[in-house]
Amino acid sequence: MPSSSRIDALLKPVKIRGVELPNRVIMSPMTRGASPNGVPTPAVAAYYRRRAEGGVGTIFTESVFVEDKGTMGKFDLEGGDDRQTGWPLMFTDAALEGWRHVVDEVHAAGGLIFPQLMHLGIQRTPARGQAWSDIHISSPSGIFGTPDQIAALKEDAAKALNCPEKSMTEAEILAVIDAFACAAANAKAVGFDGIALHGGHGYLIDNFLREETNRRTDRWGGDHVGRTRFAVELVRAVRKAIGDEMLISFRFSQWTHHDLDAQLSKTPEQLKQILEPIAEAGVDIFEASARDFRDTVYEGSPLNISGWTRKLINKPVVMVGGTGVRRDRYESALTPPQVVDNVDEVMERYVAGEFDLLAIGRALLNDPDWLQRARTGEPFLPFNPACLKIGYVE
């Protein structure tokens, strides 16, 4: 092991809200679907432990469902015919006991761990054997997006996803907020070190933030600031549920899964006005998610989304997207990426003050020891396409 390396600055601990993170590297949430009946298995615990043993300071788990009728669909408990796959829950006694074991294993390896809590929102789709008409889709306004996007869908899907009369009621909105708070309290009870909230990529929290999917004129809608209310009230509820000592991280993105060219904010001032009330509600860390950290955001500026967030908001910022791997802008997330050594460029951006913490996803999914290789200068492993398959927890 060299006495010094190009990533040493990322290996220093950092204290946020009194919580000391072992270093500035986070494992980004990566969907695994290896939790039959919603229960993380010992294999899942070992998977996360290996990344902590490889030097990752803080693990953000794959997305974990809160308890609400709109959170399943194809992401049902039984994800495959072999009954060895399924999406994890942050409710039920069995699931919480499974998570307790995961937390214990990561802590034993010297790491911290946050669950990424999420709700599918308009991205819910039917489970095996279900019709679109048979599922409950939670949506601020009952609208999937722009007319062009809706037209690109099959007729039955378009009907289900473009249905304004199925806008969430006040009671349904409050129930989802409560579900997040309950899940956060459950996470605290089993020993997690913080809470990560998925507010990006076109899922429910993100649906409320966007004009395309939130046309409400009540207190849950309005302009870009008014549309933050759902996120704000949800963060407040989570903060109340976990107290003042645990950390809350909030992921957001310009893009969504169904529109890679989407713009959450059209100007820096809009971004500031969106994020400030969410920060004031109790968020400690912002995860600025990009498909690739080289992606710029606003015309005329070389800054990426994390750079702009750090410039505008007085909170630690995570740079998300593209460390150690590369793919074309419009390639599917299931397309195996190219392995690249872009560590020097990452560090240049860190030195330039464009981020405080670095999230690494597919590179760590591919190799638990990626961080050690980055430190020693060893060649990175070729990408193994098998690691993108549901149920992979090697």
C-alpha positions as CSV (number, residue, x, y, z in Angstrom):
1,M,0.0,0.0,0.0
2,P,1.6,3.3,-1.0
3,S,2.3,5.9,1.7
4,S,0.3,8.4,-0.3
5,S,-2.1,8.2,-3.2
6,R,-4.1,10.3,-5.6
7,I,-7.3,9.7,-3.6
8,D,-6.0,10.5,-0.1
9,A,-8.1,13.6,0.2
10,L,-11.2,11.4,-0.1
11,L,-10.0,9.0,2.6
12,K,-10.1,11.6,5.4
13,P,-13.0,11.4,7.9
14,V,-15.6,14.2,7.9
15,K,-18.1,15.1,10.6
16,I,-21.7,16.2,9.7
17,R,-24.3,17.0,12.4
18,G,-22.0,15.4,14.9
19,V,-21.7,12.1,13.0
20,E,-18.3,11.2,11.8
21,L,-18.2,9.5,8.4
22,P,-15.0,7.3,8.2
23,N,-14.2,8.9,4.8
24,R,-15.8,10.8,2.0
25,V,-16.7,7.8,-0.2
26,I,-20.2,6.5,-0.3
27,M,-21.5,3.4,-2.0
28,S,-24.3,4.6,-4.2
29,P,-27.7,2.8,-4.0
30,M,-27.8,-0.1,-6.6
31,T,-31.0,-2.1,-7.0
32,R,-30.3,-5.7,-6.2
33,G,-33.7,-7.3,-5.6
34,A,-32.2,-10.1,-3.5
35,S,-34.7,-9.9,-0.6
36,P,-37.4,-12.6,-1.0
37,N,-40.6,-11.5,0.8
38,G,-38.9,-8.2,1.4
39,V,-36.4,-9.6,3.8
40,P,-32.6,-9.0,3.3
41,T,-30.8,-12.3,3.4
42,P,-27.4,-13.1,4.9
43,A,-26.0,-12.9,1.3
44,V,-27.2,-9.3,1.2
45,A,-25.5,-8.5,4.5
46,A,-22.3,-10.1,3.2
47,Y,-22.5,-8.1,0.0
48,Y,-22.6,-4.8,1.8
49,R,-20.0,-5.9,4.3
50,R,-17.5,-6.7,1.5
51,R,-17.8,-3.1,0.2
52,A,-17.2,-1.7,3.7
53,E,-14.2,-4.0,4.1
54,G,-13.0,-2.7,0.7
55,G,-12.7,0.8,2.3
56,V,-16.1,2.4,1.6
57,G,-16.9,4.7,4.5
58,T,-20.6,4.8,4.1
59,I,-23.0,2.4,2.4
60,F,-26.3,3.7,0.9
61,T,-28.4,0.6,0.4
62,E,-30.5,-0.1,-2.6
63,S,-34.0,1.5,-2.6
64,V,-36.2,0.2,0.2
65,F,-39.9,0.4,0.1
66,V,-42.0,2.3,2.6
67,E,-45.4,0.8,3.5
68,D,-48.0,2.0,1.0
69,K,-50.3,0.4,-1.5
70,G,-48.6,2.2,-4.4
71,T,-45.1,0.8,-3.8
72,M,-45.2,-2.6,-5.4
73,G,-46.2,-3.5,-9.0
74,K,-43.5,-5.3,-10.8
75,F,-41.3,-4.5,-7.8
76,D,-43.3,-7.1,-5.9
77,L,-42.0,-9.1,-3.0
78,E,-41.3,-12.2,-5.2
79,G,-39.1,-10.8,-7.9
80,G,-38.5,-14.1,-9.8
81,D,-39.7,-17.6,-10.2
82,D,-36.9,-19.1,-8.1
83,R,-38.2,-17.1,-5.1
84,Q,-34.7,-16.0,-4.3
85,T,-35.3,-12.4,-5.5
86,G,-37.5,-9.7,-4.3
87,W,-37.4,-6.0,-3.3
88,P,-36.6,-5.1,0.3
89,L,-39.0,-3.5,2.8
90,M,-38.5,-1.2,5.8
91,F,-41.5,-2.7,7.6
92,T,-42.6,-6.2,8.8
93,D,-40.7,-7.8,11.7
94,A,-38.9,-10.2,9.4
95,A,-37.6,-7.5,7.1
96,L,-36.4,-5.4,10.1
97,E,-34.6,-8.4,11.6
98,G,-32.9,-8.9,8.2
99,W,-31.8,-5.3,8.2
100,R,-30.5,-5.6,11.7
101,H,-28.1,-8.2,10.5
102,V,-27.1,-6.1,7.5
103,V,-26.3,-3.1,9.8
104,D,-24.4,-5.3,12.2
105,E,-22.2,-6.7,9.4
106,V,-21.4,-3.3,8.0
107,H,-20.6,-1.8,11.4
108,A,-18.3,-4.8,12.1
109,A,-16.4,-3.9,9.0
110,G,-16.0,-0.3,10.2
111,G,-18.6,1.3,7.9
112,L,-21.7,3.4,8.3
113,I,-25.0,2.5,6.5
114,F,-28.1,4.4,5.5
115,P,-31.2,2.9,3.9
116,Q,-32.5,4.7,0.8
117,L,-36.2,5.0,1.4
118,M,-38.4,5.4,-1.7
119,H,-41.8,5.2,-3.3
120,L,-42.3,4.3,-6.9
121,G,-44.9,6.9,-7.7
122,I,-45.8,7.0,-11.4
123,Q,-43.2,4.4,-12.2
124,R,-45.2,1.6,-10.7
125,T,-46.0,-1.1,-13.3
126,P,-48.0,-4.3,-13.1
127,A,-46.6,-7.4,-11.3
128,R,-46.7,-10.7,-13.1
129,G,-50.1,-11.5,-14.3
130,Q,-51.6,-8.1,-13.4
131,A,-53.3,-5.7,-15.8
132,W,-52.7,-2.0,-15.7
133,S,-56.2,-1.5,-14.6
134,D,-55.7,-3.6,-11.6
135,I,-52.9,-1.6,-9.9
136,H,-52.9,1.5,-7.7
137,I,-50.5,4.2,-9.0
138,S,-49.7,7.1,-6.7
139,S,-49.4,10.3,-8.6
140,P,-49.7,14.0,-7.7
141,S,-52.0,14.8,-10.7
142,G,-52.6,11.4,-12.3
143,I,-50.3,12.4,-15.1
144,F,-47.2,10.6,-16.4
145,G,-45.6,13.5,-18.2
146,T,-45.8,15.4,-21.5
147,P,-48.2,14.3,-24.3
148,D,-45.3,13.0,-26.4
149,Q,-44.2,10.7,-23.6
150,I,-47.8,9.5,-23.0
151,A,-48.2,8.8,-26.7
152,A,-45.1,6.7,-26.7
153,L,-46.7,4.3,-24.3
154,K,-49.0,1.3,-25.1
155,E,-52.7,2.2,-25.0
156,D,-53.4,0.4,-21.7
157,A,-50.4,2.0,-20.0
158,A,-51.2,5.4,-21.3
159,K,-54.8,5.2,-19.9
160,A,-53.5,4.1,-16.5
161,L,-50.7,6.7,-16.4
162,N,-52.7,9.6,-17.7
163,C,-55.7,9.6,-15.5
164,P,-56.2,13.0,-13.7
165,E,-59.2,11.7,-11.8
166,K,-56.8,9.4,-9.9
167,S,-54.7,12.3,-8.5
168,M,-53.7,11.5,-4.9
169,T,-56.1,12.7,-2.3
170,E,-55.1,14.8,0.7
171,A,-55.5,11.6,2.9
172,E,-53.3,9.6,0.5
173,I,-50.6,12.2,0.5
174,L,-50.5,12.4,4.3
175,A,-50.5,8.6,4.5
176,V,-47.4,8.4,2.3
177,I,-45.6,11.0,4.4
178,D,-46.4,9.0,7.5
179,A,-45.1,5.9,5.8
180,F,-41.8,7.5,5.2
181,A,-41.6,8.6,8.8
182,C,-42.5,5.2,10.1
183,A,-39.9,3.6,7.9
184,A,-37.3,6.0,9.1
185,A,-38.2,5.2,12.7
186,N,-37.9,1.5,11.9
187,A,-34.5,2.1,10.4
188,K,-33.3,4.0,13.5
189,A,-34.6,1.1,15.7
190,V,-32.4,-1.5,13.9
191,G,-29.3,0.7,14.1
192,F,-28.9,2.5,10.8
193,D,-26.7,5.6,11.0
194,G,-28.8,7.9,8.8
195,I,-31.6,8.1,6.3
196,A,-31.3,8.5,2.5
197,L,-34.4,9.8,0.7
198,H,-34.9,9.1,-3.0
199,G,-36.1,12.4,-4.3
200,G,-35.0,11.9,-7.9
201,H,-35.2,9.9,-11.1
202,G,-39.0,10.2,-11.6
203,Y,-40.2,8.5,-8.4
204,L,-42.9,9.8,-6.2
205,I,-41.0,12.7,-4.4
206,D,-39.6,13.8,-7.7
207,N,-43.1,13.5,-9.3
208,F,-44.3,16.2,-6.8
209,L,-41.3,18.5,-7.7
210,R,-41.9,18.5,-11.4
211,E,-44.2,20.6,-13.5
212,E,-44.7,17.8,-15.9
213,T,-46.2,15.5,-13.3
214,N,-47.6,18.0,-10.7
215,R,-50.3,20.2,-12.0
216,R,-52.0,20.6,-8.6
217,T,-53.3,24.0,-7.6
218,D,-53.8,23.2,-3.9
219,R,-51.1,23.4,-1.2
220,W,-49.2,20.5,-2.8
221,G,-48.7,22.2,-6.1
222,G,-48.2,25.6,-7.7
223,D,-44.9,27.0,-9.0
224,H,-41.4,25.4,-8.6
225,V,-41.3,26.5,-5.0
226,G,-44.9,25.5,-4.2
227,R,-44.2,22.0,-5.6
228,T,-41.5,21.5,-2.9
229,R,-44.1,21.2,-0.1
230,F,-44.5,17.4,-0.3
231,A,-40.7,17.0,0.0
232,V,-40.5,19.5,2.7
233,E,-43.3,18.0,4.8
234,L,-41.9,14.5,4.3
235,V,-38.4,15.6,5.4
236,R,-39.9,17.3,8.5
237,A,-41.8,14.1,9.3
238,V,-38.7,12.0,8.9
239,R,-36.6,14.4,11.1
240,K,-39.3,14.3,13.8
241,A,-39.3,10.5,13.6
242,I,-35.5,10.0,14.0
243,G,-34.6,13.0,16.2
244,D,-31.7,15.5,15.8
245,E,-28.7,13.2,15.9
246,M,-29.2,11.0,12.7
247,L,-28.3,12.3,9.3
248,I,-30.7,12.8,6.4
249,S,-29.5,12.7,2.8
250,F,-31.7,13.7,-0.1
251,R,-31.1,12.6,-3.7
252,F,-32.4,14.7,-6.6
253,S,-31.8,14.8,-10.3
254,Q,-32.4,17.0,-13.3
255,W,-33.2,13.9,-15.4
256,T,-35.8,11.1,-14.9
257,H,-35.8,7.5,-16.0
258,H,-38.5,8.3,-18.6
259,D,-36.9,11.6,-19.8
260,L,-33.2,11.8,-19.8
261,D,-33.3,15.4,-21.0
262,A,-35.7,16.6,-18.3
263,Q,-34.9,19.7,-16.4
264,L,-35.9,20.0,-12.7
265,S,-34.6,23.5,-12.8
266,K,-34.0,25.7,-15.8
267,T,-31.8,28.2,-14.0
268,P,-29.4,28.2,-11.0
269,E,-31.8,30.5,-9.2
270,Q,-34.6,28.0,-9.6
271,L,-32.4,25.2,-8.3
272,K,-31.6,27.3,-5.2
273,Q,-35.3,28.0,-4.6
274,I,-36.1,24.3,-4.9
275,L,-33.4,23.0,-2.6
276,E,-33.4,25.7,0.1
277,P,-36.8,24.8,1.7
278,I,-35.9,21.1,1.6
279,A,-32.6,21.9,3.3
280,E,-34.3,24.0,6.0
281,A,-36.7,21.1,6.6
282,G,-33.9,19.0,8.0
283,V,-31.7,17.7,5.2
284,D,-28.0,17.4,6.0
285,I,-26.6,16.1,2.7
286,F,-27.7,16.6,-0.9
287,E,-26.9,13.9,-3.5
288,A,-26.8,15.6,-6.9
289,S,-27.4,12.8,-9.3
290,A,-26.2,12.9,-12.9
291,R,-25.9,10.1,-15.4
292,D,-22.2,11.2,-15.8
293,F,-20.4,13.7,-13.7
294,R,-19.2,15.4,-16.9
295,D,-22.7,16.4,-17.8
296,T,-23.2,20.2,-17.6
297,V,-26.5,21.7,-16.4
298,Y,-27.0,25.3,-17.5
299,E,-25.9,26.9,-20.8
300,G,-22.7,28.8,-20.6
301,S,-21.4,27.1,-17.4
302,P,-18.9,24.1,-17.2
303,L,-20.3,23.1,-13.8
304,N,-22.2,19.9,-13.3
305,I,-25.2,19.5,-11.0
306,S,-23.1,18.8,-7.9
307,G,-20.9,21.8,-8.6
308,W,-23.9,24.1,-8.9
309,T,-25.5,22.6,-5.7
310,R,-22.4,23.2,-3.7
311,K,-22.2,26.8,-5.0
312,L,-25.8,27.5,-4.1
313,I,-26.6,25.6,-1.0
314,N,-24.7,25.6,2.3
315,K,-24.8,21.8,2.8
316,P,-22.4,18.9,2.0
317,V,-22.9,17.7,-1.5
318,V,-22.4,14.3,-3.0
319,M,-21.3,13.9,-6.6
320,V,-23.2,11.0,-8.2
321,G,-22.7,9.4,-11.6
322,G,-19.9,8.0,-13.7
323,T,-16.9,7.4,-11.4
324,G,-14.9,4.5,-12.8
325,V,-17.4,3.7,-15.6
326,R,-18.7,5.3,-18.7
327,R,-21.7,4.8,-21.0
328,D,-23.4,6.8,-23.8
329,R,-25.9,9.3,-22.6
330,Y,-29.0,7.5,-23.9
331,E,-27.8,3.9,-23.2
332,S,-30.0,1.8,-20.9
333,A,-29.1,1.5,-17.3
334,L,-28.9,-2.2,-17.9
335,T,-26.3,-1.8,-20.6
336,P,-22.9,-2.9,-19.2
337,P,-20.7,0.2,-19.0
338,Q,-17.1,0.6,-20.1
339,V,-14.6,0.6,-17.3
340,V,-12.5,3.7,-17.3
341,D,-9.9,5.3,-15.0
342,N,-11.2,8.8,-14.5
343,V,-10.0,9.1,-11.0
344,D,-7.7,12.0,-11.8
345,E,-10.6,14.0,-13.2
346,V,-12.8,13.2,-10.2
347,M,-10.0,14.5,-7.9
348,E,-9.6,17.6,-10.0
349,R,-13.2,18.4,-9.4
350,Y,-12.9,17.7,-5.7
351,V,-9.9,20.0,-5.4
352,A,-11.9,22.6,-7.4
353,G,-14.6,22.4,-4.7
354,E,-17.4,20.9,-6.9
355,F,-18.4,18.2,-4.2
356,D,-17.7,17.1,-0.7
357,L,-18.5,13.4,-0.9
358,L,-18.3,11.0,-3.8
359,A,-20.9,8.3,-4.6
360,I,-19.6,5.3,-6.5
361,G,-22.1,2.9,-7.9
362,R,-21.4,0.4,-10.8
363,A,-17.7,0.4,-10.2
364,L,-18.3,-0.9,-6.7
365,L,-21.0,-3.2,-7.8
366,N,-18.5,-4.7,-10.2
367,D,-15.6,-4.9,-7.7
368,P,-15.9,-4.6,-3.9
369,D,-12.2,-3.6,-3.8
370,W,-12.4,-0.9,-6.4
371,L,-11.4,1.8,-3.9
372,Q,-8.3,-0.1,-2.9
373,R,-7.3,-0.4,-6.5
374,A,-7.8,3.4,-7.0
375,R,-5.6,4.0,-4.0
376,T,-2.8,1.6,-5.0
377,G,-2.9,2.3,-8.7
378,E,-3.7,-1.3,-9.6
379,P,-5.6,-1.8,-12.9
380,F,-9.4,-1.9,-12.5
381,L,-11.2,-5.1,-13.2
382,P,-13.1,-5.6,-16.5
383,F,-16.9,-5.1,-16.1
384,N,-18.8,-8.3,-15.4
385,P,-22.3,-8.0,-17.0
386,A,-23.7,-10.5,-14.6
387,C,-23.5,-8.0,-11.8
388,L,-26.3,-6.0,-13.4
389,K,-28.8,-8.9,-13.1
390,I,-31.5,-8.8,-10.4
391,G,-30.5,-10.9,-7.5
392,Y,-26.7,-10.4,-7.9
393,V,-25.1,-9.8,-4.5
394,E,-21.5,-11.0,-5.0
